[in-house]
Amino acid sequence: MKNQLTLRKRTAIWIGRILTAMTACAGMAMTAFADKKKNDPDAKLEDVTEPIVGLVAQIMNVAIIVVTAVGAVFCISLGVKLAKAEEPQEREKAKQHLKNAIIGFVLIFVLVVALRIGAPLLTDWMNSASPSSAASSN
C-alpha cells in the first residue's frame, strides 16, 4: 500500500511538472508573438505556433511507438506471470493486473492518437480565430 501511495504521489508530481512545462511553453509562445507583433504589425500567430506544433507532432510520433512497445512488453510479462501463477489467489491477482494494464495502455494509445489527429484541427481553429488572421481576411 505504501509503494502504491508513493507511486501515486510521484505520478501526480510528474503530471504537475508536465502541466507546468506546457503552461510555460504557451506563455513563451505568447510572449514571442507579442514581441514579434510589436516590431512587425503584420505578424501572424502561425509564425510562432508552427515550430511548436511541429515539435509536438514529432513527439507524438515517438510517443505512439514507445507506448505500443512498452504496452506490449508489459502485457507479455503480466501474461507470463499469469501463466506461472499456481495458487488461485495469485492467478486472480495476475488476471486483474493484466486486465488493468491492457485497459490502461489502450486508453493511453487512444488518447495519443486522438491528440495526433486533433492537434492540426485545433491549430487551424486557433489560427483562424487569431486577431492577425481575422484582420488580414478583412
C-alpha positions in Angstrom: 0.0 0.0 0.0 2.8 2.4 0.8 4.5 1.7 -2.5 1.3 2.4 -4.3 0.8 5.7 -2.5 4.3 6.7 -3.2 3.7 5.8 -6.9 0.6 7.9 -6.9 2.5 10.9 -5.4 5.3 10.5 -7.9 2.8 10.3 -10.8 1.0 13.4 -9.5 4.3 15.3 -9.2 5.2 14.3 -12.8 1.8 15.4 -14.1 2.2 18.7 -12.3 5.6 19.2 -13.9 4.4 18.4 -17.4 1.4 20.8 -17.0 3.8 23.5 -15.7 6.1 23.0 -18.6 3.2 23.2 -21.1 2.0 26.4 -19.4 5.4 27.9 -19.6 5.7 27.0 -23.3 2.4 28.6 -24.0 3.4 31.7 -22.1 6.7 31.9 -24.0 4.9 31.4 -27.3 2.5 34.3 -26.5 5.4 36.5 -25.3 7.3 35.7 -28.6 4.2 36.6 -30.6 3.7 39.8 -28.6 7.3 40.8 -29.2 7.1 40.0 -32.9 3.8 41.9 -33.2 5.4 44.9 -31.5 8.1 45.1 -34.2 6.0 43.9 -37.1 2.3 44.8 -37.1 1.6 42.3 -39.9 3.0 39.3 -37.8 0.9 36.2 -37.7 0.4 33.9 -34.8 1.1 31.0 -37.2 4.8 32.1 -37.4 5.1 31.4 -33.7 2.9 28.3 -33.4 4.3 26.4 -36.4 7.6 25.3 -34.7 5.8 24.3 -31.5 3.1 22.3 -33.4 5.9 20.6 -35.4 7.7 19.6 -32.3 4.6 18.3 -30.6 3.8 16.2 -33.8 7.3 14.7 -33.7 6.9 13.9 -30.0 3.5 12.3 -30.7 5.1 10.0 -33.4 7.7 8.8 -30.9 5.1 8.5 -28.1 2.9 6.2 -30.2 5.9 3.9 -30.8 7.0 4.0 -27.2 3.5 3.4 -25.8 3.0 0.5 -28.1 6.3 -1.1 -27.3 6.1 -0.6 -23.5 2.5 -1.8 -23.5 3.3 -5.0 -25.4 6.3 -5.8 -23.2 4.4 -5.1 -20.0 1.3 -7.2 -21.1 3.6 -10.1 -22.2 5.3 -10.1 -18.8 2.0 -10.0 -17.0 0.8 -12.8 -19.2 3.8 -14.9 -18.2 3.1 -14.1 -14.6 -0.5 -15.3 -15.1 0.7 -18.5 -16.7 3.2 -19.2 -13.9 0.7 -18.5 -11.1 -0.1 -21.7 -9.2 -2.5 -20.5 -6.5 -6.0 -19.3 -7.3 -5.4 -16.0 -5.5 -2.2 -15.4 -7.4 -4.0 -16.2 -10.7 -6.9 -13.9 -9.9 -4.5 -11.1 -8.9 -2.4 -11.6 -12.1 -5.5 -11.7 -14.2 -6.7 -8.4 -12.7 -3.3 -6.7 -13.2 -3.3 -7.9 -16.8 -6.8 -6.6 -17.4 -5.9 -3.2 -15.9 -2.7 -3.0 -17.9 -4.5 -3.7 -21.1 -7.2 -1.1 -20.4 -4.6 1.5 -19.4 -2.4 1.1 -22.4 -5.4 1.0 -24.8 -6.6 4.2 -23.2 -3.2 5.9 -23.4 -2.8 4.8 -27.0 -6.2 6.1 -28.0 -5.5 9.4 -26.3 -2.2 9.8 -28.0 -3.7 9.0 -31.4 -6.6 11.4 -30.7 -4.1 14.2 -29.8 -2.2 13.4 -33.0 -5.4 13.7 -35.1 -6.8 16.6 -33.1 -3.7 18.8 -33.0 -4.0 20.0 -36.6 -7.7 20.7 -36.2 -7.0 22.8 -33.0 -4.1 24.6 -34.7 -6.3 25.5 -37.7 -9.1 26.7 -35.3 -6.6 28.7 -33.3 -5.1 30.3 -36.3 -8.5 31.2 -37.8 -9.6 32.8 -34.5 -6.4 34.8 -34.0 -6.8 38.6 -34.5 -4.0 38.7 -37.1 -5.7 36.3 -39.4 -9.1 38.0 -38.9 -7.6 41.4 -39.7 -5.8 40.1 -42.8 -9.0 38.4 -44.1 -10.9 41.8 -44.0 
